[in-house]
Amino acid sequence: MSRHRTLAVQIEGLAIEDGEIPPPKIGMVLDFPLHFTELPAENIDAVTIRAVLIADGHPPIFQYTGEDSPRRWEWSGVLRGDGWEASWRGFHPRSGHVELTGRFYGTLSHQITSRVRGRVTRVQLLSLRYRREPDSHRWAIVPGHRSLREVTESPRFFDTDVFMRDDVYEVDRESGAWIELDLDDVPPHPVRPRFVPGDVSAAGDVLWTVDSGLPIVASIDSEHVATEHVLPGPTGVSRQVWATPGGCWVAGTDGTYRCTTGFEPCRVSDVPVHAGAVVGEIFLACSPGGVWWLHTPGADPIAVKAPDEYVNSIAVEGDSFLALLEARVSDRESSRRLMRVTTAGDVTTGPVLSSIPGPRRQRLSLAGSPLRLFNHGTASTILPDLSLGDEYDLGWEPFHVKQVGTYVCTVAHPSSDASPIGQRPGDCDPTRRYRLLTLLDAATLEPVKSAPIFAIRPAITVDATGTVWIIADGLQSLPEQSMQWPNPLDVAALLDHP
């Protein structure tokens, strides 16, 4: 009997927490995005592989390589081995049959289409050492400190509370899993559901959701009657959806589409979009290259001249859009400023925000009414000149904040010292690790309702009835009563049985 093919993979904690990869458990079959990183042979757990490297045709990226190190060109491609396929990036152009040394990683699927499938035969929790840097107060991994602990199953979330303590400067923290896969002991591939929700948005009593990788949009009315809308676009592309009174806009790296009730969807632009927002029927599409676009149904798009900078967050205030821009100054520093865009395309750019209240390890978002700039648990008012004014302390530190209707949505660790609603969810296994989603009143920032979820950055929207919908292990709605588990809605079943 031939020996089974095996593969050892480091699963990133963020990929588990984000829901991309289920918590590995001995005996389960996993199918997840795979990446190979080249490392020196002396690195712990580094392996030498032979594979065929296929260039993906993308131009190289002038990549940052670390503090006080020069930027270098980095090439990309796909490695195909015996029973596996992995994405690859390297600082030397390669092609054909190659021999490389490094490590396999299970990671998030952003721009990664290569996957591996196998049965888990071993699970170890990976512990790394972190040290607080004295100047920036950022936590950095200490090289050479890496340990493994045998378990039968990985947790869904990994503890980060220690990073919030001011009296800790060095700590060993479990931050992922090291697993071994049997590539042969797997059943046939399960059939993919007809529809896998990837994003959601509501306008009035119509809910719009776009598939996570297929060019399919579903509209769901108040009676839960679903209608399928097929976009004239490629498969394998992640897209977002923005609902409007007359339909919705859908956009991603393949451009912008318009879905209007009663009409066939159409692509209105092939320019990639990485962020956006809507005011009424008008869609602001934020694209790389220094030009954004205002789209209105039945009209030519309006070009908006914008700095070629990363859109950290975007929100709507009245009849205008407000974006937080971030420009890389060095490997370790970025500059940030606010920019307002009207529906006519007029632009106002604010000053560089030299100091943003809150922790140095920043997580920045625009939300609230009036809009505020959130950094963890600190919210700063925005002055007319787009500088920052007074601060407000939430009393706890969410790691995700988003504007949603008349609410501010926050996601935080339930074990934080101060949380908005302290009760545990009903029917909760005390060993299960969940995250706490809390809706705040957009004006007062007072907590309205909380719910336990298994996601860290859920897509979220609210319909005309006040029902809040999220993407977290599928499409779900929040119950009216606080601290109850969300209710799932099977979109595929609705489409199969209209």
C-alpha positions in Angstrom: 0.0 0.0 0.0 1.4 3.4 -1.0 2.2 5.9 1.6 -0.2 8.9 1.9 1.0 12.3 0.8 1.2 14.8 3.7 1.7 18.5 4.2 2.6 20.6 7.2 1.0 24.0 7.3 1.1 27.0 9.6 -2.5 28.4 9.9 -2.5 32.1 10.6 -4.7 33.1 13.6 -6.3 35.9 11.7 -7.5 33.5 9.0 -9.2 31.4 11.7 -10.7 34.4 13.6 -12.0 35.9 10.3 -13.8 32.6 9.4 -11.8 32.0 6.3 -10.4 28.7 7.8 -12.5 26.7 10.3 -10.7 26.0 13.6 -8.6 22.9 12.7 -9.6 19.7 14.5 -8.1 16.2 14.3 -10.1 14.2 11.8 -11.8 17.1 10.0 -11.3 17.8 6.2 -10.1 21.3 5.5 -10.0 23.2 2.2 -8.3 26.6 2.4 -6.1 29.2 0.7 -2.4 28.2 0.7 0.6 30.4 0.4 4.4 29.4 0.4 6.9 31.8 1.8 10.6 31.4 1.1 12.8 31.4 4.3 16.4 30.6 5.2 17.0 26.9 5.8 17.9 27.5 9.5 14.4 28.7 10.3 12.4 26.3 12.5 10.0 24.0 10.6 11.3 25.2 7.2 11.0 22.6 4.4 12.5 22.2 1.0 10.0 21.5 -1.8 10.1 20.8 -5.5 7.3 22.1 -7.6 6.4 23.8 -10.9 6.3 27.5 -10.7 3.8 29.2 -13.1 4.1 32.9 -13.4 0.8 34.7 -13.0 1.6 37.5 -15.5 1.2 40.3 -12.8 3.9 43.0 -12.8 6.4 42.9 -9.8 5.6 45.0 -6.7 8.2 47.4 -5.3 7.9 45.9 -1.8 8.9 47.2 1.7 11.2 44.7 3.4 11.6 46.1 6.9 12.9 48.9 8.9 16.1 50.5 7.5 16.0 48.1 4.6 15.7 49.1 1.0 12.6 48.3 -1.0 12.9 45.4 -3.4 11.0 44.1 -6.4 8.8 41.1 -5.6 7.5 38.7 -8.2 4.4 36.4 -7.8 3.2 33.1 -9.2 1.6 29.8 -8.4 3.4 26.7 -7.2 2.0 23.3 -8.2 3.2 20.3 -6.2 2.2 16.7 -5.6 -1.4 17.1 -4.3 -1.3 20.8 -3.5 -1.2 24.3 -5.1 0.1 27.4 -3.4 0.6 31.1 -4.2 4.1 32.3 -4.2 6.0 35.7 -3.9 9.7 36.0 -4.2 12.5 38.6 -4.7 14.0 36.8 -7.6 12.0 36.0 -10.8 11.5 32.3 -11.3 9.6 29.9 -13.6 9.4 26.2 -14.4 10.7 23.4 -12.1 12.1 24.9 -8.9 13.4 23.8 -5.6 12.6 26.2 -2.7 13.0 26.3 1.0 10.4 27.9 3.3 7.1 27.3 5.0 3.4 26.8 3.9 0.8 29.1 5.3 -3.0 28.9 5.5 -4.1 32.5 5.1 -6.8 34.8 4.0 -8.0 34.5 0.5 -7.5 38.1 -0.6 -5.9 37.8 -4.1 -5.1 34.2 -3.4 -6.8 31.5 -5.5 -4.5 28.6 -4.8 -5.9 26.1 -2.3 -5.2 22.8 -0.6 -7.5 20.1 0.7 -6.7 17.4 3.2 -7.7 15.6 6.5 -6.2 17.0 9.7 -4.0 14.4 11.4 -2.3 16.6 13.9 -3.0 20.0 15.6 -0.5 22.1 17.6 -1.0 25.6 18.8 1.8 27.9 17.8 3.2 30.3 20.4 5.3 33.3 19.4 7.1 35.8 21.6 6.1 39.5 21.3 8.0 42.5 22.6 6.7 46.0 23.0 8.9 48.5 21.1 9.9 51.4 23.5 9.5 54.2 21.0 6.4 53.2 19.0 4.8 51.0 21.7 4.0 48.6 18.9 4.2 44.8 19.5 6.8 43.1 17.3 7.6 39.4 17.0 10.9 38.4 18.6 12.8 36.1 16.1 13.9 32.7 17.3 11.2 32.1 19.9 8.7 29.6 18.6 7.0 26.8 20.5 4.2 24.3 19.9 1.6 22.7 22.2 -0.3 19.5 21.2 -4.1 19.8 21.1 -7.0 18.1 19.4 -8.7 21.3 18.2 -7.7 24.9 17.7 -9.8 27.7 19.3 -11.8 30.0 17.1 -10.2 33.1 18.6 -6.8 33.8 20.2 -6.4 36.0 23.3 -5.2 39.5 22.7 -6.1 41.1 26.0 -2.5 41.0 27.1 -1.6 43.5 24.4 -3.8 46.0 26.1 -1.9 46.0 29.4 0.5 48.8 30.0 2.6 46.8 32.5 3.6 44.0 30.1 6.5 44.5 27.7 7.2 40.9 26.6 4.9 38.0 26.3 4.6 34.5 24.7 1.2 34.3 23.0 -0.6 31.6 21.0 -1.4 33.2 17.7 -2.1 30.4 15.2 -2.0 26.6 14.6 0.5 24.2 13.1 -1.3 21.3 11.4 -0.4 18.2 9.4 -2.7 17.2 6.5 -3.2 13.9 4.9 -3.8 14.8 1.2 -5.2 11.4 0.2 -7.6 10.5 3.0 -10.3 12.9 1.8 -13.8 12.3 0.4 -15.0 13.7 -2.9 -15.4 17.5 -2.9 -18.8 18.6 -1.5 -21.0 20.5 -3.9 -20.7 24.3 -3.4 -24.0 25.9 -2.4 -25.7 27.8 -5.1 -25.1 31.0 -3.3 -22.5 32.0 -0.6 -23.1 35.5 0.8 -20.1 37.7 0.7 -21.5 41.2 1.4 -24.9 42.7 2.2 -26.7 46.0 1.9 -30.3 47.2 2.4 -32.4 50.1 1.0 -36.0 50.3 2.1 -37.4 46.8 2.5 -35.2 45.2 -0.1 -32.0 43.3 1.0 -29.2 42.9 -1.6 -26.4 40.4 -1.1 -23.6 39.4 -3.5 -21.9 36.0 -3.7 -18.4 35.7 -2.2 -16.9 34.6 -5.5 -19.5 34.2 -8.2 -20.9 37.1 -10.3 -24.4 36.6 -8.7 -26.5 39.1 -6.7 -29.7 38.2 -4.8 -32.4 40.7 -3.9 -34.7 39.6 -1.1 -38.0 41.4 -0.4 -39.9 41.8 2.9 -41.7 38.5 2.2 -38.3 36.7 1.8 -38.9 36.2 -1.9 -35.4 36.1 -3.5 -34.5 37.1 -7.1 -31.3 36.2 -8.8 -29.3 38.8 -10.8 -26.4 37.5 -12.8 -23.6 40.0 -13.5 -21.6 39.9 -16.8 -18.4 39.5 -14.9 -15.8 36.8 -14.1 -15.9 34.2 -11.4 -13.4 34.2 -8.5 -13.7 37.9 -7.8 -14.6 39.3 -4.4 -17.1 42.1 -4.7 -19.0 44.6 -2.4 -22.6 45.7 -2.7 -24.3 49.1 -2.0 -28.1 49.2 -2.0 -30.0 52.3 -3.3 -33.7 53.0 -3.5 -33.9 51.8 -7.2 -31.5 48.9 -7.0 -27.8 48.5 -6.1 -24.2 49.1 -7.2 -21.7 46.2 -7.1 -18.0 46.7 -7.4 -14.7 45.0 -7.0 -11.4 44.6 -8.8 -13.2 43.9 -12.1 -15.1 47.2 -12.1 -18.6 48.5 -11.3 -22.0 47.0 -12.1 -25.5 48.4 -11.8 -28.5 46.2 -10.8 -31.9 47.8 -11.3 -35.1 46.1 -10.4 -36.8 44.8 -13.6 -33.7 45.1 -15.8 -30.6 43.0 -16.6 -27.5 43.9 -14.7 -24.8 45.8 -16.7 -21.2 46.7 -16.1 -20.8 50.5 -16.2 -17.0 50.6 -15.7 -14.0 48.2 -15.8 -11.9 50.4 -13.4 -11.0 48.5 -10.2 -12.8 49.7 -7.0 -11.4 49.2 -3.5 -13.9 51.3 -1.5 -17.1 53.1 -2.0 -20.3 54.6 -0.5 -23.7 55.8 -1.7 -25.8 58.9 -1.3 -29.3 58.2 -2.6 -28.7 56.7 -6.1 -25.2 58.2 -6.4 -22.2 55.8 -6.0 -18.7 57.1 -5.2 -16.2 54.5 -6.4 -12.7 54.9 -4.9 -10.1 53.6 -7.4 -6.4 53.4 -7.4 -4.4 55.9 -9.6 -5.7 59.2 -8.3 -9.1 59.3 -10.0 -12.4 58.4 -8.3 -15.8 58.2 -10.1 -19.3 59.3 -9.2 -21.8 57.0 -10.8 -25.5 57.9 -11.3 -28.0 55.7 -13.1 -28.6 56.7 -16.7 -25.8 59.4 -16.7 -22.2 59.5 -17.6 -19.8 59.1 -14.6 -18.1 62.2 -13.1 -14.3 61.9 -12.6 -13.1 63.1 -9.2 -9.5 64.0 -8.8 -8.2 62.5 -5.6 -4.8 61.8 -4.0 -3.4 58.4 -4.9 -3.6 57.2 -1.3 -5.2 54.3 0.5 -8.8 54.7 1.7 -8.7 53.7 5.3 -12.4 54.4 5.9 -15.3 56.0 4.1 -18.7 57.2 5.4 -21.6 59.4 4.4 -22.6 62.7 6.2 -25.7 64.4 4.8 -25.3 64.7 1.0 -21.5 64.3 0.9 -18.9 61.6 1.4 -16.0 61.7 3.9 -13.0 59.6 3.4 -10.0 59.0 5.6 -6.8 58.7 3.4 -3.6 57.1 4.4 -0.2 57.6 2.7 2.9 55.6 3.5 5.7 57.8 4.6 8.2 55.0 5.5 8.2 51.3 6.4 6.8 52.3 9.9 5.0 55.6 9.5 2.0 56.8 7.6 0.3 60.2 7.2 -3.5 60.5 7.4 -6.0 63.2 6.4 -9.7 63.6 5.7 -11.2 64.4 2.4 -14.8 65.5 1.6 -16.5 64.8 -1.8 -19.9 66.3 -2.7 -22.3 64.6 -5.0 -21.3 67.1 -7.6 -17.7 66.1 -7.5 -16.3 69.0 -5.5 -13.4 68.1 -3.2 -12.1 69.5 0.1 -9.0 68.1 1.5 -8.1 68.6 5.2 -4.8 69.0 6.9 -2.5 66.1 7.8 -3.7 64.6 11.1 -0.4 64.8 13.0 -1.9 63.4 16.2 -4.9 61.1 16.5 -6.2 60.6 20.0 -6.3 57.0 21.2 -3.8 54.1 21.4 -0.7 54.3 19.3 -1.6 50.9 17.7 -4.3 52.6 15.6 -7.5 51.1 14.2 -9.3 54.0 12.5 -12.9 54.2 11.3 -15.4 56.9 10.4 -18.9 56.5 12.0 -21.5 58.3 14.0 -23.9 61.2 13.5 -22.3 63.7 13.4 -19.3 61.7 12.0 -16.4 61.0 14.4 -13.1 59.4 13.9 -12.8 56.3 16.0 -9.4 54.9 17.2 -10.2 51.8 19.3 -12.4 53.2 22.1 -11.7 56.9 21.5 -13.9 58.9 19.2 -12.9 62.4 18.0 -15.2 65.0 16.6 -14.5 66.3 13.1 -14.2 70.1 12.7 -15.4 72.0 9.6 -11.8 72.3 8.4 -11.5 68.5 8.6 -9.2 68.6 11.6 -10.0 66.8 14.9 -11.8 68.3 17.9 -13.0 67.0 21.2 -12.5 63.4 22.3 -15.1 60.9 23.7 -14.1 57.7 25.6 -16.4 54.7 24.9 -15.2 52.9 28.1 -14.0 49.8 26.2 -11.9 49.2 23.1 -13.6 47.7 20.0 -11.2 46.5 17.3 -13.8 47.1 14.5 -16.1 50.1 14.0 -18.5 50.8 11.2 -21.3 53.2 10.3 -24.7 51.5 9.7 -27.8 53.6 9.4 -28.7 55.3 12.7 -26.2 53.1 14.5 -22.5 52.7 15.1 -21.5 49.0 14.9 -18.6 47.9 17.1 -17.0 44.5 17.5 -14.9 43.8 20.6 -13.6 41.0 22.8 -16.2 40.0 25.4 -13.5 39.5 28.0 -12.5 43.2 27.9 -12.4 44.8 31.3 -15.3 47.1 30.5 -17.9 45.9 27.9 -21.2 47.6 27.0 -23.4 44.8 28.1 -21.9 42.3 30.5 -24.4 39.4 30.3 -23.5 36.2 28.5 -25.5 35.0 25.5 -28.2 32.5 26.0 -27.4 28.8 25.6 -23.7 29.5 25.4 -21.1 26.9 26.0 -18.6 28.7 28.3 -15.7 27.2 26.4 -16.7 28.8 23.1 -15.0 32.0 22.1 -17.2 34.5 20.4 -16.9 38.2 19.6 -19.3 40.9 20.9 -21.1 43.0 18.3 -22.7 46.1 19.9 -24.9 48.7 18.2 -24.5 52.2 19.6 -26.8 55.1 19.1 -25.1 57.1 16.3 -25.7 60.5 18.1 -25.1 59.7 21.8 -22.8 56.6 21.4 -24.8 54.9 24.1 -25.2 51.1 23.7 -28.5 49.9 22.2 -28.1 46.2 21.8 -25.4 43.5 21.7 -25.1 40.1 20.1 -22.5 37.3 20.1 -21.0 36.5 16.7 -18.3 34.4 15.2 -16.7 37.1 13.0 -14.3 40.0 13.5 -15.2 42.3 10.6 -18.7 41.5 9.6 -20.5 43.2 6.8 -23.5 44.8 8.3 -26.7 46.7 7.2 -30.1 47.7 8.5 -33.4 47.6 6.5 -36.5 49.8 6.7 -38.0 47.7 9.5 -35.0 48.2 11.7 -33.8 44.6 11.3 -30.0 44.4 11.4 -28.3 42.0 9.0 -24.7 40.7 9.1 -22.4 38.4 7.2 -21.0 36.1 9.9 -20.9 32.4 9.0 -23.6 33.2 6.4 -26.3 35.8 6.2 -27.9 36.4 9.6 -30.2 38.8 11.3 -29.9 40.1 14.9 -32.8 39.3 17.2 -34.7 42.1 18.9 -33.6 40.9 22.3 -30.0 41.6 23.3 -27.4 38.9 23.7 -29.2 36.3 21.6 -27.6 34.3 18.8 -28.3 35.7 15.3 -30.9 34.0 13.1 -29.5 32.5 9.8 -31.2 33.1 6.5 -30.4 30.5 3.8 -30.2 32.5 0.6 -29.4 29.5 -1.6 -32.6 27.8 -0.3 -34.6 30.9 -1.1 -33.3 31.0 -4.7 -34.0 27.3 -5.1 -37.6 27.7 -4.0 -38.8 31.1 -5.1 
